[in-house]
Amino acid sequence: MLETRIEDNILIGTLTGDKTSAMDRETLEHLQEAVDRTERDDDIKGMILTGQNRFFSTGFNLNSFIGFETLEQAGNFIAFADQVFLNIFKCPKPVVCAMNGHAVAGGLILSMAADYRILSNHPKTKVGMSEINIGVPLSAVQTNIMKFGLDSDRVYRNLMYFGKLINSEDALAQHVVDEILDPATLMERAKKIVSSWMNTPGTPFIRLKQELKREATALLEKRVSEKERYQKLDFFLNKEVKASMARVQASMA
């Protein structure tokens, strides 16, 4: 689920649903609606994404993955998720993530599709990529969104290959996020960034962002159009992978 509201001419989307703000098909549909509204409404300066309680998002709801019975089901879900992430990535207006808590797996990918990431400095806050631990690799679109958002292939390698979660200070040091702040100040800082980027003569931000992301967007659009990629997700039907996902899902219940 995604609950939206308008504050200071900025669309604020709060990931809700289960206690870890995990994303299912409905959440993705709501994210797409939020991006569409942000682009369409001239009065909206940009979009801020945040979570609830101690979680920004733990990624995709694993029950969705566990429920796949055919390659077609898996392919349709991932193809739609990739398109939503791409649309957030190329949204012409600012997209800022006010990461109020843990951001793991698909939650971190979502944040990488944004233009700026502000993370809670709470000592228990963790971010990272756990896919290698459960047996689910990233799609080509998700891989390239992650690599665009990170400083280097080395940081990407360490996050993906080791599958460890890091604290907020390490996330800042490795440039996984742009700022770490007290949770109480995240939203105001995010609003300030959006407004400072858009409240300028002629709003050059839109052209600057378009040029910065031009090559990456073209690559992502090419990858999402390669439908055969979404017919090869056989790992979702692997019994060991399903059992692994079930254990992780049970641990978060």
TORROBA-665370 format. One record per residue (C-alpha): residue number from 1; x, y, z; residue in three letters. Coordinates in pm, whole numbers, plus 32768, in hexadecimal, padded with zeros to 4 digits. Each point is the difference from the previous one (the first is absolute). Layout:
// residues N
<r seq="NUM" px="X" py="Y" pz="Z" type="ALA"/>
...
END
This chain:
// residues 253
<r seq="1" px="8000" py="8000" pz="8000" type="MET"/>
<r seq="2" px="8064" py="816A" pz="7FCC" type="LEU"/>
<r seq="3" px="7F4C" py="811A" pz="80B3" type="GLU"/>
<r seq="4" px="8028" py="8153" pz="7F5A" type="THR"/>
<r seq="5" px="7FC9" py="8166" pz="806A" type="ARG"/>
<r seq="6" px="8067" py="8158" pz="7F88" type="ILE"/>
<r seq="7" px="80CE" py="80E4" pz="80E1" type="GLU"/>
<r seq="8" px="80A1" py="8144" pz="7F8B" type="ASP"/>
<r seq="9" px="7FAA" py="7F9F" pz="7E98" type="ASN"/>
<r seq="10" px="80C7" py="7EBE" pz="8021" type="ILE"/>
<r seq="11" px="7F69" py="7EA6" pz="7FE0" type="LEU"/>
<r seq="12" px="8062" py="7F2A" pz="8129" type="ILE"/>
<r seq="13" px="7FD7" py="7E8A" pz="7FDA" type="GLY"/>
<r seq="14" px="8011" py="7F27" pz="8137" type="THR"/>
<r seq="15" px="803A" py="7E8C" pz="7FD2" type="LEU"/>
<r seq="16" px="7F0E" py="7F49" pz="80E3" type="THR"/>
<r seq="17" px="7F5E" py="7EAA" pz="8002" type="GLY"/>
<r seq="18" px="80B3" py="7F02" pz="80D8" type="ASP"/>
<r seq="19" px="80E6" py="8068" pz="811B" type="LYS"/>
<r seq="20" px="8138" py="7FFA" pz="7F24" type="THR"/>
<r seq="21" px="7F6A" py="80D3" pz="7EE7" type="SER"/>
<r seq="22" px="8036" py="7EE4" pz="7F09" type="ALA"/>
<r seq="23" px="7F87" py="803A" pz="7E9C" type="MET"/>
<r seq="24" px="7EFF" py="7F2D" pz="7F49" type="ASP"/>
<r seq="25" px="7F53" py="8035" pz="7EB0" type="ARG"/>
<r seq="26" px="7F0C" py="80F9" pz="809B" type="GLU"/>
<r seq="27" px="811E" py="80CD" pz="8090" type="THR"/>
<r seq="28" px="80A6" py="800D" pz="7EAB" type="LEU"/>
<r seq="29" px="7EBB" py="8074" pz="7F62" type="GLU"/>
<r seq="30" px="7FE3" py="8114" pz="8105" type="HIS"/>
<r seq="31" px="8169" py="8069" pz="7FC0" type="LEU"/>
<r seq="32" px="7FB4" py="801B" pz="7E8E" type="GLN"/>
<r seq="33" px="7ECC" py="80D3" pz="804A" type="GLU"/>
<r seq="34" px="80D3" py="80E4" pz="80DD" type="ALA"/>
<r seq="35" px="8106" py="8030" pz="7EF0" type="VAL"/>
<r seq="36" px="7EF4" py="8047" pz="7EFC" type="ASP"/>
<r seq="37" px="7F5D" py="8104" pz="80E0" type="ARG"/>
<r seq="38" px="814E" py="80A4" pz="804E" type="THR"/>
<r seq="39" px="8054" py="801F" pz="7E90" type="GLU"/>
<r seq="40" px="7EA4" py="806E" pz="7F93" type="ARG"/>
<r seq="41" px="7FAD" py="8107" pz="8107" type="ASP"/>
<r seq="42" px="80B9" py="8145" pz="7FC1" type="ASP"/>
<r seq="43" px="7FC1" py="806D" pz="8168" type="ASP"/>
<r seq="44" px="80C5" py="7ED9" pz="808C" type="ILE"/>
<r seq="45" px="8174" py="8049" pz="8021" type="LYS"/>
<r seq="46" px="8075" py="7E9B" pz="8035" type="GLY"/>
<r seq="47" px="7FD4" py="7EC3" pz="80C9" type="MET"/>
<r seq="48" px="8083" py="7F81" pz="814D" type="ILE"/>
<r seq="49" px="7FF1" py="7E8F" pz="8059" type="LEU"/>
<r seq="50" px="8010" py="7F8A" pz="8167" type="THR"/>
<r seq="51" px="7F99" py="7ED7" pz="80D6" type="GLY"/>
<r seq="52" px="7F62" py="7FBE" pz="8150" type="GLN"/>
<r seq="53" px="8081" py="7FB1" pz="815D" type="ASN"/>
<r seq="54" px="8161" py="7F6E" pz="7FEA" type="ARG"/>
<r seq="55" px="7FEA" py="7F9B" pz="7E92" type="PHE"/>
<r seq="56" px="8028" py="80BA" pz="7EBA" type="PHE"/>
<r seq="57" px="7FC7" py="7EB7" pz="7F4A" type="SER"/>
<r seq="58" px="8086" py="7E9E" pz="800E" type="THR"/>
<r seq="59" px="7FBC" py="7FDB" pz="7E8D" type="GLY"/>
<r seq="60" px="7F07" py="7F23" pz="7F51" type="PHE"/>
<r seq="61" px="7F08" py="7F3B" pz="80CC" type="ASN"/>
<r seq="62" px="8093" py="7EA4" pz="7FEA" type="LEU"/>
<r seq="63" px="7EA9" py="7F62" pz="800F" type="ASN"/>
<r seq="64" px="7FCD" py="808A" pz="7EA1" type="SER"/>
<r seq="65" px="8137" py="7F49" pz="7F8A" type="PHE"/>
<r seq="66" px="7FAF" py="7EC1" pz="80BB" type="ILE"/>
<r seq="67" px="7EAC" py="7FFC" pz="7F58" type="GLY"/>
<r seq="68" px="808B" py="7FF5" pz="7E9E" type="PHE"/>
<r seq="69" px="7F9A" py="7EB9" pz="7F5D" type="GLU"/>
<r seq="70" px="806C" py="804C" pz="7E9A" type="THR"/>
<r seq="71" px="8114" py="80BF" pz="7F51" type="LEU"/>
<r seq="72" px="7EF4" py="80DF" pz="7F6B" type="GLU"/>
<r seq="73" px="7F8B" py="8070" pz="8159" type="GLN"/>
<r seq="74" px="8164" py="804B" pz="806C" type="ALA"/>
<r seq="75" px="8050" py="80B4" pz="7EBC" type="GLY"/>
<r seq="76" px="7EC9" py="80D8" pz="8009" type="ASN"/>
<r seq="77" px="8044" py="806F" pz="8166" type="PHE"/>
<r seq="78" px="816F" py="8055" pz="7FCB" type="ILE"/>
<r seq="79" px="7FBD" py="80AB" pz="7EB3" type="ALA"/>
<r seq="80" px="7EFE" py="80E1" pz="80A4" type="PHE"/>
<r seq="81" px="80E4" py="8049" pz="8129" type="ALA"/>
<r seq="82" px="811B" py="8059" pz="7F12" type="ASP"/>
<r seq="83" px="7F21" py="80EE" pz="7F3E" type="GLN"/>
<r seq="84" px="7F93" py="80AF" pz="8140" type="VAL"/>
<r seq="85" px="8169" py="8023" pz="8077" type="PHE"/>
<r seq="86" px="8061" py="8088" pz="7EAA" type="LEU"/>
<r seq="87" px="7EE7" py="80FF" pz="8008" type="ASN"/>
<r seq="88" px="806F" py="8078" pz="8158" type="ILE"/>
<r seq="89" px="8167" py="800F" pz="7F84" type="PHE"/>
<r seq="90" px="7FA8" py="80DC" pz="7ED5" type="LYS"/>
<r seq="91" px="7EF3" py="80D6" pz="80A6" type="CYS"/>
<r seq="92" px="8057" py="8162" pz="7F89" type="PRO"/>
<r seq="93" px="7FC2" py="8096" pz="8158" type="LYS"/>
<r seq="94" px="80CD" py="7FC1" pz="813C" type="PRO"/>
<r seq="95" px="7FCD" py="7EB6" pz="80B5" type="VAL"/>
<r seq="96" px="8095" py="7FF4" pz="815D" type="VAL"/>
<r seq="97" px="7FFB" py="7EDA" pz="80F2" type="CYS"/>
<r seq="98" px="7FD9" py="8055" pz="8170" type="ALA"/>
<r seq="99" px="8070" py="7EAC" pz="807B" type="MET"/>
<r seq="100" px="7F74" py="7FF3" pz="815E" type="ASN"/>
<r seq="101" px="8086" py="7EA3" pz="8048" type="GLY"/>
<r seq="102" px="807E" py="7EBA" pz="7F6E" type="HIS"/>
<r seq="103" px="8024" py="7FF5" pz="7E85" type="ALA"/>
<r seq="104" px="804A" py="7EA3" pz="7F83" type="VAL"/>
<r seq="105" px="7FF8" py="7F4E" pz="7EAE" type="ALA"/>
<r seq="106" px="7EEA" py="8096" pz="7F2A" type="GLY"/>
<r seq="107" px="7FDD" py="811A" pz="80FC" type="GLY"/>
<r seq="108" px="8165" py="806D" pz="7FB9" type="LEU"/>
<r seq="109" px="7FCA" py="7FD8" pz="7E89" type="ILE"/>
<r seq="110" px="7ED1" py="80E4" pz="801B" type="LEU"/>
<r seq="111" px="80D4" py="8105" pz="80B1" type="SER"/>
<r seq="112" px="810A" py="7FE8" pz="7EEF" type="MET"/>
<r seq="113" px="7EF8" py="805F" pz="7EFF" type="ALA"/>
<r seq="114" px="7FDD" py="814D" pz="80B7" type="ALA"/>
<r seq="115" px="80DE" py="8131" pz="7FD7" type="ASP"/>
<r seq="116" px="8069" py="8026" pz="816C" type="TYR"/>
<r seq="117" px="8001" py="7F21" pz="8133" type="ARG"/>
<r seq="118" px="7FEC" py="8074" pz="8169" type="ILE"/>
<r seq="119" px="801A" py="7EEC" pz="8103" type="LEU"/>
<r seq="120" px="7FA6" py="7FF1" pz="8171" type="SER"/>
<r seq="121" px="8134" py="800A" pz="80DD" type="ASN"/>
<r seq="122" px="7F63" py="7F19" pz="8101" type="HIS"/>
<r seq="123" px="8111" py="7F0B" pz="8071" type="PRO"/>
<r seq="124" px="7F28" py="7ED3" pz="7FA8" type="LYS"/>
<r seq="125" px="7FAC" py="8071" pz="7E9F" type="THR"/>
<r seq="126" px="8087" py="7F10" pz="7EF8" type="LYS"/>
<r seq="127" px="8013" py="8006" pz="7E85" type="VAL"/>
<r seq="128" px="8078" py="7EFB" pz="7F0B" type="GLY"/>
<r seq="129" px="7FB7" py="7EFB" pz="7EF9" type="MET"/>
<r seq="130" px="7FA2" py="7EA4" pz="8079" type="SER"/>
<r seq="131" px="7FAB" py="7F5E" pz="7EB3" type="GLU"/>
<r seq="132" px="8132" py="7F1F" pz="7FF4" type="ILE"/>
<r seq="133" px="7F9A" py="7F68" pz="814C" type="ASN"/>
<r seq="134" px="7EAA" py="7F90" pz="7F85" type="ILE"/>
<r seq="135" px="805A" py="7FA4" pz="7E9A" type="GLY"/>
<r seq="136" px="7F5B" py="8119" pz="7F3B" type="VAL"/>
<r seq="137" px="80DE" py="80CC" pz="7F14" type="PRO"/>
<r seq="138" px="7FA3" py="815A" pz="7F85" type="LEU"/>
<r seq="139" px="7F68" py="8047" pz="7EAD" type="SER"/>
<r seq="140" px="80CB" py="80C4" pz="7F01" type="ALA"/>
<r seq="141" px="7F31" py="8138" pz="8047" type="VAL"/>
<r seq="142" px="802D" py="7FE4" pz="8178" type="GLN"/>
<r seq="143" px="8176" py="7FC1" pz="7FD6" type="THR"/>
<r seq="144" px="8032" py="8139" pz="7F31" type="ASN"/>
<r seq="145" px="7F2F" py="80D8" pz="80E7" type="ILE"/>
<r seq="146" px="80D6" py="7F8B" pz="8123" type="MET"/>
<r seq="147" px="8145" py="803E" pz="7F44" type="LYS"/>
<r seq="148" px="7F93" py="815F" pz="7F9A" type="PHE"/>
<r seq="149" px="7FB0" py="8058" pz="8168" type="GLY"/>
<r seq="150" px="8148" py="7F80" pz="808F" type="LEU"/>
<r seq="151" px="8159" py="809A" pz="7FE8" type="ASP"/>
<r seq="152" px="80B5" py="7ED5" pz="7F72" type="SER"/>
<r seq="153" px="7FEB" py="7E9A" pz="7F89" type="ASP"/>
<r seq="154" px="80C3" py="7FA4" pz="8139" type="ARG"/>
<r seq="155" px="7EEE" py="8081" pz="80E6" type="VAL"/>
<r seq="156" px="7EFF" py="7F4A" pz="7F2D" type="TYR"/>
<r seq="157" px="80CE" py="7EC2" pz="800F" type="ARG"/>
<r seq="158" px="8022" py="800C" pz="817A" type="ASN"/>
<r seq="159" px="7E8F" py="8044" pz="803B" type="LEU"/>
<r seq="160" px="7F8E" py="7EEF" pz="7F12" type="MET"/>
<r seq="161" px="8103" py="7EED" pz="802B" type="TYR"/>
<r seq="162" px="801D" py="8005" pz="817B" type="PHE"/>
<r seq="163" px="7E8F" py="803F" pz="8048" type="GLY"/>
<r seq="164" px="804F" py="80AD" pz="8149" type="LYS"/>
<r seq="165" px="7F3B" py="811D" pz="8097" type="LEU"/>
<r seq="166" px="80BE" py="813A" pz="8061" type="ILE"/>
<r seq="167" px="7FAD" py="8115" pz="80F6" type="ASN"/>
<r seq="168" px="7FB1" py="8169" pz="7FA8" type="SER"/>
<r seq="169" px="8160" py="8082" pz="8038" type="GLU"/>
<r seq="170" px="8096" py="7EF9" pz="7F1A" type="ASP"/>
<r seq="171" px="7EEF" py="8045" pz="7F00" type="ALA"/>
<r seq="172" px="8064" py="816F" pz="7FFF" type="LEU"/>
<r seq="173" px="8175" py="7FB3" pz="7FF4" type="ALA"/>
<r seq="174" px="7FCA" py="7F1D" pz="7ED2" type="GLN"/>
<r seq="175" px="7F1C" py="8103" pz="7F5B" type="HIS"/>
<r seq="176" px="7ED9" py="7F12" pz="7FFD" type="VAL"/>
<r seq="177" px="7F3B" py="8124" pz="808E" type="VAL"/>
<r seq="178" px="8039" py="8177" pz="7FE8" type="ASP"/>
<r seq="179" px="7FB6" py="806B" pz="8166" type="GLU"/>
<r seq="180" px="7FB2" py="7F67" pz="8151" type="ILE"/>
<r seq="181" px="7F24" py="80C6" pz="80EE" type="LEU"/>
<r seq="182" px="7F2E" py="7FE3" pz="8137" type="ASP"/>
<r seq="183" px="7EBA" py="7F58" pz="7F99" type="PRO"/>
<r seq="184" px="7F37" py="812A" pz="8079" type="ALA"/>
<r seq="185" px="80A8" py="80E4" pz="7F02" type="THR"/>
<r seq="186" px="7FF7" py="7F20" pz="7ECC" type="LEU"/>
<r seq="187" px="7EBE" py="8080" pz="7F69" type="MET"/>
<r seq="188" px="804B" py="8172" pz="8023" type="GLU"/>
<r seq="189" px="8158" py="7FCD" pz="7F68" type="ARG"/>
<r seq="190" px="7F6A" py="7F3D" pz="7EDF" type="ALA"/>
<r seq="191" px="7F03" py="8114" pz="7FC0" type="LYS"/>
<r seq="192" px="8112" py="8105" pz="8009" type="LYS"/>
<r seq="193" px="80C7" py="7F44" pz="7EF9" type="ILE"/>
<r seq="194" px="7ED9" py="7FDA" pz="7F14" type="VAL"/>
<r seq="195" px="7FA4" py="816F" pz="8023" type="SER"/>
<r seq="196" px="8165" py="807C" pz="7FD6" type="SER"/>
<r seq="197" px="8023" py="7F3A" pz="7EBC" type="TRP"/>
<r seq="198" px="7EB7" py="8077" pz="7F6E" type="MET"/>
<r seq="199" px="7FDE" py="8165" pz="8084" type="ASN"/>
<r seq="200" px="80F3" py="8094" pz="7F05" type="THR"/>
<r seq="201" px="7FC7" py="80D7" pz="7EC8" type="PRO"/>
<r seq="202" px="7F9A" py="7F23" pz="7EE0" type="GLY"/>
<r seq="203" px="8024" py="7EC0" pz="80D1" type="THR"/>
<r seq="204" px="8143" py="7F8C" pz="7F59" type="PRO"/>
<r seq="205" px="7FFD" py="7ECD" pz="80E4" type="PHE"/>
<r seq="206" px="7F1C" py="7F4D" pz="7F0B" type="ILE"/>
<r seq="207" px="80F5" py="8025" pz="7EDE" type="ARG"/>
<r seq="208" px="812C" py="7FB7" pz="80DD" type="LEU"/>
<r seq="209" px="7F66" py="7EBC" pz="807B" type="LYS"/>
<r seq="210" px="7F99" py="7F99" pz="7EA4" type="GLN"/>
<r seq="211" px="8162" py="802B" pz="7F7D" type="GLU"/>
<r seq="212" px="80A0" py="7F58" pz="812E" type="LEU"/>
<r seq="213" px="7F27" py="7ECE" pz="7FD5" type="LYS"/>
<r seq="214" px="7FDD" py="7FFC" pz="7E84" type="ARG"/>
<r seq="215" px="80EB" py="7EDC" pz="7FB8" type="GLU"/>
<r seq="216" px="7F93" py="7F37" pz="812F" type="ALA"/>
<r seq="217" px="7E91" py="8032" pz="7FAA" type="THR"/>
<r seq="218" px="8038" py="7F8C" pz="7E9A" type="ALA"/>
<r seq="219" px="80AB" py="7EC5" pz="807F" type="LEU"/>
<r seq="220" px="7EED" py="7FBA" pz="80FE" type="LEU"/>
<r seq="221" px="7EF0" py="8031" pz="7EFB" type="GLU"/>
<r seq="222" px="80B6" py="7F0C" pz="7F1C" type="LYS"/>
<r seq="223" px="801D" py="7EFE" pz="8116" type="ARG"/>
<r seq="224" px="7E94" py="801A" pz="806C" type="VAL"/>
<r seq="225" px="7F93" py="7FD0" pz="7E96" type="SER"/>
<r seq="226" px="80C1" py="7EB8" pz="7FE1" type="GLU"/>
<r seq="227" px="7EDA" py="7F22" pz="8057" type="LYS"/>
<r seq="228" px="80C7" py="7EBF" pz="7FE1" type="GLU"/>
<r seq="229" px="80BB" py="8063" pz="813C" type="ARG"/>
<r seq="230" px="7EBE" py="7FD5" pz="80C4" type="TYR"/>
<r seq="231" px="7FCF" py="7E9E" pz="7F7F" type="GLN"/>
<r seq="232" px="813C" py="7F7E" pz="80A7" type="LYS"/>
<r seq="233" px="7FB8" py="8033" pz="8171" type="LEU"/>
<r seq="234" px="8002" py="7E8D" pz="8053" type="ASP"/>
<r seq="235" px="80A7" py="803A" pz="8152" type="PHE"/>
<r seq="236" px="7EAF" py="8074" pz="8084" type="PHE"/>
<r seq="237" px="7F7D" py="7E9D" pz="7FCF" type="LEU"/>
<r seq="238" px="812B" py="7F5A" pz="80A4" type="ASN"/>
<r seq="239" px="7F96" py="7F40" pz="8139" type="LYS"/>
<r seq="240" px="8135" py="8061" pz="80C7" type="GLU"/>
<r seq="241" px="7FD0" py="816F" pz="7FAA" type="VAL"/>
<r seq="242" px="7E90" py="7FF1" pz="805F" type="LYS"/>
<r seq="243" px="805C" py="7F5F" pz="814D" type="ALA"/>
<r seq="244" px="8105" py="810C" pz="803C" type="SER"/>
<r seq="245" px="7F07" py="8115" pz="7FBA" type="MET"/>
<r seq="246" px="7F01" py="7F59" pz="80E4" type="ALA"/>
<r seq="247" px="80FA" py="7FFB" pz="8120" type="ARG"/>
<r seq="248" px="8052" py="816F" pz="7FD2" type="VAL"/>
<r seq="249" px="7E90" py="805D" pz="7FE8" type="GLN"/>
<r seq="250" px="7FB2" py="7F3C" pz="813D" type="ALA"/>
<r seq="251" px="8118" py="80B3" pz="80BA" type="SER"/>
<r seq="252" px="7F5A" py="814F" pz="7FB6" type="MET"/>
<r seq="253" px="7EA2" py="7F97" pz="806B" type="ALA"/>
END
